[in-house]
C-alpha cells in the first residue's frame, strides 16, 4: 500500500469480530487507525453516515466502506469488497 492509502477501522469494546479483524490486519503488516465508538461516542455519527447503521467492525479504505475483506494466502494480499 502506498502512503496515500488509509485504513480506518471502527470498533467497539469487547467485540470478538473487531478483535479478530485487528489481529488479522496487524499480522498482515497492514497499518490502520482504530476508532472505538464506545470510547469516542462523538464518532458514532461517522459510523451511521458511512454504514447507515451501527455496524462493527467496519473497515474504511480510502474513504470507501468495505463490506468484507479477505486476507489471502500468506496474508500478504488483501482483497476488499466495497458497499
N, C-alpha and C positions, 0 to 999 in steps of 0.2 A: 504494500500500500504506500502511496505517496504521502508526503506531508500535508497535502491539501485535503486528503480524505479524513473524515472524522466519524467516530462511532460514539454514540451516547446510548447508555443502557438504563432504562427506567426500571426500578425495582421497588420492593417493599421488604421490610424486616421479616425474617423467619419464613421466607418463600423458598421452597425446595427447588422449584424450576429456576428461580432467579439465581440461586447459588450454583446450580448446575451450569447455567449459561455463563456466569462469571468465571467459573473454573475452566470451562472449555475454551473461552477466549484467552485467558491467561496462559493455559497450557499450549495454545497455538501461537503465543507471542503477539497477540493482537491487542494493541492498546485501546482503551476506551475510557470514557468518563461515566461514572455511575451517578445516577440521580435517584436517591431513595426518597420517594414521595411521601413517606410517613415521617421521615426526618426533616424533609423540606416541603411542608404542605402547600406552600405558595407555588410549587411546581406542578401540583395536581392538574391545574388548568391546562398546562402544556400537554400533559398526558391525554386529557379529554380532547383537546384540539387535534392532536396527532392521530389518535386511535378511534375517537368517537365514543369511547367508553373507558372504564378503569380496567386496563389490560396490562398485566405484567407477567413475565418480563417483556419489555418492549424495546426492540433494538432499532435505533435510528442511525442510518448510514448516509452521510452527506445530505442530511435533511430529508431523506426518504425513509418511510416506515417499512421495516422488514417484518413480514408476517411470520416468517420462519427462516432459519438458516441451518445449513448442514456443514459440518466440518468433514472434509473428505480425506480419506486415506490416512496419511501420517499427520493430519491436522495442519498441513502447510497451505492448503487451499480452502477458501471459504465460498460456499455457494449461498446466495441470498435471493429470496423471493419477496418482492415488494407488493404492498397493498395497493 
